[in-house]
Amino acid sequence: MQRDQLVFDIIQKELQRQRHGIELIASENFTSLQVMQAMGNVMTNKYAEGYPGRRYYGGCEFVDETEQLAIDRIKQVFHCEYANVQPHSGAQANAAVLLAVLKPGDKILGLDLSMGGHLTHGSPVNFSGKLYQPFFYGVHKDTGLVNYEQLEEVARKEKPKLIICGASAYSRDWDYTRIRKVADEVGAFVMADIAHPAGLIAKGLLASPFEHCHFVTSTTHKTLRGPRGGIILMGKDFENPFGVKDPKGNTRMMSHLMDMAVFPGIQGGPLEHVIASKAIAFGEILSDEFTSYARQVQSNAQAMAKALVAKEYNIISGGTDNHLMLIDLRNKNITGKKAQETLDKAHITLNKNAVPYDDKSPFVTSGIRIGVPAITTRGMKESHMQTVVDLIDKVLMNIDDAQMVSTVSKEVHEFMLQFPLYPELS
Ligand SMILES: Cc1ncc(COP(=O)(O)O)c(C=O)c1O
């Protein structure tokens, strides 16, 4: 077969784009070379429906080994009893939990998408809002902090079967104890979606949800710095409360229902090449090097927030506990859309984002979301955050000056030369 140079050339251009730019998309990161290369392996050829030791196909002895390693390592990372490493993405992980514990039409309660929540937490355009009956809580208008009183009020009124916490655009830690308390009162399960801050939770830098939440889901490609994918975890396995029994009449454990929800519930064959890469990434998370990385992420985010506040950028909740922050640009008279598009021209990538109580459409928005996991992987420290903020500010304060934007893009290239990305790749 002839090498498809057309596609490889496009991939090469993407590598150059990643090398030259300042990557501030909060949900992105740069994997290690071994994590990335492991995804391009022969395990992509293998069908392995089922789980290690109990597959529907022959020849699974080696994919069993890598999948078991991935499971064992991520359990060690989070000190938890159960892990399923097969979800193809974060959305799939959430779909599996909902399938495992809910019936169509059951009530769920999650953080409103427009306040920082995720589509899979009950949005009407997502399966979670179509198959189940969604209710929402928000954040306080004045502080930007989760409105736990509202969460409790809606939970007591609607008695949802599942309360979902976790977010895509929330810069503060969560009170899992408080959420579990009201969940117990109304007979709900709690699911924490830690897709964003998982890497910081892994290193004890944020509160752990495992003691309080029945189910924990995550992506593996954000702060965990693994390949694109999802995981489902349980701090403690427990007998399923739905009365599902095995052929001997013993009550099945929840872990069994969860495995069944992933396969055959929502997925077919697992991506064993990606699972091999997950195993490597989870091994990296166990290292001291990753501990330093996670600490640096948190320090960089705080330094970035401080530098932005000094230039009178309005950060929702006034700062950050984790790796990201949400900025309301209304006092600068710039929309999120315009900011994103213009910064993109200067090779500073981030995303427009609705701010709580936004008066603009989700296609325009009043805000931007900034995250530091990727630039921290590039090697940036606290002192570099000032430079990044200066570059952002130069673009935003000269938003209609194409010449200035072009000058900044050159400064960005120059600045990024200090932080080599995949130097092993030509
Ligand atoms: C909180 C949260 N959950 C789930 C997801 C979905 O992950 P994926 O894009 O891998 O499906 C995201 C993605 O941004 C997220 O922020």
The ligand as an SDF file (V2000), in Angstrom:
LIG
                    3D

 16 16  0  0  0  0  0  0  0  0999 V2000
  -17.0890   17.5330   32.8630 C   0  0  0  0  0  0  0  0  0  0  0  0
  -16.9650   16.7980   31.5710 C   0  0  0  0  0  0  0  0  0  0  0  0
  -17.5150   15.5850   31.4640 N   0  0  0  0  0  0  0  0  0  0  0  0
  -17.4540   14.8770   30.3280 C   0  0  0  0  0  0  0  0  0  0  0  0
  -16.8180   15.3690   29.2240 C   0  0  0  0  0  0  0  0  0  0  0  0
  -16.8590   14.5840   27.9420 C   0  0  0  0  0  0  0  0  0  0  0  0
  -15.6670   14.0620   27.5750 O   0  0  0  0  0  0  0  0  0  0  0  0
  -15.4330   13.5720   26.0670 P   0  0  0  0  0  0  0  0  0  0  0  0
  -15.2690   14.7830   25.2440 O   0  0  0  0  0  0  0  0  0  0  0  0
  -14.2150   12.7040   26.1760 O   0  0  0  0  0  0  0  0  0  0  0  0
  -16.6330   12.7690   25.6760 O   0  0  0  0  0  0  0  0  0  0  0  0
  -16.2000   16.6310   29.2830 C   0  0  0  0  0  0  0  0  0  0  0  0
  -15.5040   17.1490   28.0920 C   0  0  0  0  0  0  0  0  0  0  0  0
  -15.1410   18.2320   27.9520 O   0  0  0  0  0  0  0  0  0  0  0  0
  -16.2920   17.3630   30.4860 C   0  0  0  0  0  0  0  0  0  0  0  0
  -15.7820   18.5850   30.5880 O   0  0  0  0  0  0  0  0  0  0  0  0
  1  2  1  0
  2  3  1  0
  2 15  2  0
  3  4  2  0
  4  5  1  0
  5  6  1  0
  5 12  2  0
  6  7  1  0
  7  8  1  0
  8  9  2  0
  8 10  1  0
  8 11  1  0
 12 13  1  0
 12 15  1  0
 13 14  2  0
 15 16  1  0
M  END
$$$$
